[in-house]
Amino acid sequence: MPRVSTGESVIARSIRVVEAFGVDDKELTVGEIARRSGLHVATASRLIEELVRAHWLERTDHGVRIGVRLWEVASRASPAVGLRAAAMPFMQDLHHVIGNDVQLAVREGTEVLFLERLTSPSPVVNYSRIAGRLPLHASSSGLVLLAHADPSVTDEVTSQPMKAYTDKTITTGPQLRTALAHIRREGYALCAGHIFPTTTGISVPIRGRGDQVVAALGLIVPNDDAAFGRIPALKAAARGIGRVMSTPQPSSR
């Protein structure tokens, strides 16, 4: 049933319309948007028309999709733009050398958000998507970011059930705290079979100005004995990105 929206602002309802789109949704019908946003169909239809006129959404033959204008506006001020620009040359080099998926991620609350992913033709299964999310406890990137977050974030993660993707996934508070201590001590997370039994996620922190961890750089490789040997190259790439992030950029004026 649609949620009651009495007293809710137009902006809040418009946000619900836009956020109805999932990471794999190329287009949605008005009915699907209404159901996912919890709005009445007439309300959703009216808001969609407003967003189409603003070019934040676009009409398709079967529904609507996210508009280029929304991407354009979001890209102007996002701190992720500078991070991605600094990381891409190093990610491309790493991708060429390693031959497996390389990804860049940041923390959003108790989830890891993937900003960039370079894929490979290898059969290794990778659950992540650009603009996709995973719980912090489940992935190597999430664990790296959680290890360097405020302790209150760990408390929040452990206060809720932690989803098990395989029998290797961390699902208890003691397991999680032990893993985070290891990551802080060794400088990497290696998660063999935590999301898929046949894959290993490896991630290291990217440090910006003031030595603050600003992102995680990760690899998705086969779950075999060679995974550990990828860590030095991954750390070297992360250090390179960190140097670029920490270097003052010349003024454009």
WOBEL-V725932 format. One record per helix or strand. SS is the DSSP state (a for helix, b for strand). FROM is the first residue (numbers start at 1). TO is the last residue. If there is no record, write none. Layout:
((SS/FROM/TO) (SS/FROM/TO))
This chain:
((a/10/18) (b/28/28) (a/30/37) (a/41/53) (b/57/59) (b/64/66) (a/68/77) (a/79/98) (b/101/108) (b/111/118) (b/133/135) (a/140/147) (a/151/158) (a/173/186) (b/189/192) (b/199/207) (a/209/211) (b/213/222) (a/227/246))
